[in-house]
Amino acid sequence: MNKRIYLSVPHMGPEEEGFVREAFASNWLSTVGPNLNAFEEEFATRLGRPAVALGSGTAAMHLGLRLLGVGPGDEVFVSTLTFVASVNPIRYLGATPVLLDSDRATWNLDPERLADALKAKAAKGKLPKAVIVVHLYGQSADMDPILDACRRYEVPVFEDAAEALGTLYKGKPAGSMGVVSAFSFNGNKIITTTGGGMLASSKKEWVDKARFWSTQARDPGVAYEHTEVGYNYRLSNVLAGIGRGQLKVLEERVRQRRAVAFAYRDAFADLPGIELMPQAGYGLHTNWLSVFLVDSAKFGGTRDDILRALEPENIEARPVWKPMHLQPLYASAERFGGEVAEDLFARGICLPSSSSLSPDEQGRVIELVRKCARVSGRGP
């Protein structure tokens, strides 16, 4: 059997191991140390705002919502087309998610739907405590109208940039526009610490507070004294060393991911009915994953036909995120729209996208996808 081609794998360079060796040589193997401090500083310099390194992107979501004062009885607006980790932390704090549909032009949160939802909630005297904007698959949401709508009602914006490190919106980094933002360094992300995340905010005192909470909220002093509930959420110094090496090659990884996506696009250019996820003109889409939309009537096969063709050949692919309102966990949640997200889920496919994907490996994927179009006589 052919070697398995995974959807998105870590891509290590020569510097990561050096930083990890330093951690071992100096015995800084816990959740303190020079790599951790440097990783936060280097990330903050790149983003343009203070940041704290945590054990996961989900931890960053949780602490960010807590910083915003989210609690029992509150509602939080969030995109329905997202991974469940964007929504679960709302429940951690006893609040209720309200799900919003996607903008077909970008696949991200629909600014018009958001404005309508805010207006409807204001009329009932029940504005959300926050709006979570998810930057999906490496593309920024259209932030100006989103920020304008939220500013009108004085509702803070939380950017979930877990999939969007390196993404730009009108020259500004994703995660630098809301009052607080979260990033992920999971093993499948564009850069990784194997597992980890980052919380950033325009308010330094909030970042300091999140750092305090992330180490079990231990009060200053010799005694282990605690006056607030905290969490074991801090990233380790060893993993921060991996992050430092990865951060140095972020631009290269972005170029490589985009090259993979555009190679697919060009290879399918003569096939009607299969189109790359839109590339919004207002920013830089990193194409963290190469995502395509299949029109079965034009293509001659369905998205699921492609999935069924790839798996026996040891190639990993997957559908677009299943919308939260279609999940048993959140089926009863209030929502505004959902039809666009449902359509994207039904027809969207994520193809192997690793920055280390070889031309031969990508050629295998391309050949199999093209064969699925043969039903209409448009295959190879």
FENZI-V733053 format. One record per backbone hydrogen bond with DSSP energy under -0.5 kcal/mol. NH is the residue of the N-H (numbers start at 0). CO is the residue of the C=O. Records with the same first field share a line. If there is no record, write none. Layout:
# FENZI-V733053
NH->CO / CO
This chain:
# FENZI-V733053
4->313
5->3
16->12
17->13
18->14
19->15
20->16
21->17
22->18
23->19
24->20
25->21
26->22 / 23
27->22
28->26
36->32
37->33
38->34
39->35
40->36
41->37
42->38
43->39
44->40
45->41
46->42
47->43
48->43
51->198
53->196
54->232
56->195
59->55
60->56
61->57
62->58
63->59
64->60
65->61
66->62
67->63
68->65
69->64
72->93
73->70
75->95
76->129
77->97
78->131
79->99
81->79
85->82
86->83
87->83
88->84
89->86
90->86 / 87
91->87
92->88
93->90
94->89
95->73
97->75
98->333
99->77
100->335
102->107
103->101
105->102
106->102
108->133
109->100
110->108
113->109
114->110
115->111
116->112
117->113
118->114
119->115
120->116
121->117
122->118
123->119 / 120
124->121
125->120
128->74
129->74
130->155
131->76
132->130 / 157
133->131
134->132 / 159
135->133
137->134
138->135
142->140
145->141
146->142
147->143
148->144
149->145
150->146
151->147
152->148
153->149 / 150
154->149
155->128 / 153
157->130
158->156 / 179
159->132 / 157
160->158 / 181
163->160
166->163
167->283
168->171
169->281
171->168
173->166
175->172
178->156
179->156
180->199
181->158
182->197
184->195
186->193
188->185
192->184
194->192
196->53
197->182
198->51
199->180
200->49
201->178
202->178
203->201
205->202
206->202
207->203
208->204
209->205
210->206
211->207
212->208
213->209
214->210 / 211
215->212 / 230
216->211
217->214
218->224
224->222
226->216
227->216
230->212
232->213 / 230
233->213
234->52
236->29
239->235
240->236
241->237
242->238
243->239
244->240
245->241
246->242
247->243
248->244 / 245
249->246
252->248
253->249
254->250
255->251
256->252
257->253
258->254
259->255
260->256
261->257
262->258
263->259
264->260
265->261
266->262
267->263
268->265
270->267
271->269
273->270
274->292
276->290
279->277
282->279
283->167
284->282
285->137 / 283
287->136
288->136
289->350
290->288
291->348
292->274
293->346
294->272 / 292
295->293
297->294
298->294
299->295
305->301
306->302
307->303
308->304
309->305
310->306
311->307
312->309
313->310
314->309
315->4
317->349
319->347
322->320
323->79
325->322
326->323
329->326
330->326 / 327
332->329
335->98
336->334
341->337
342->338
343->339
344->340
345->341
346->342
347->343
348->291
349->317
350->289 / 348
352->6
356->353
361->357
362->358
363->359
364->360
365->361
366->362
367->363
368->364
369->365
370->366
371->367 / 368
372->368 / 369
373->370
374->371
375->372
376->373
377->372
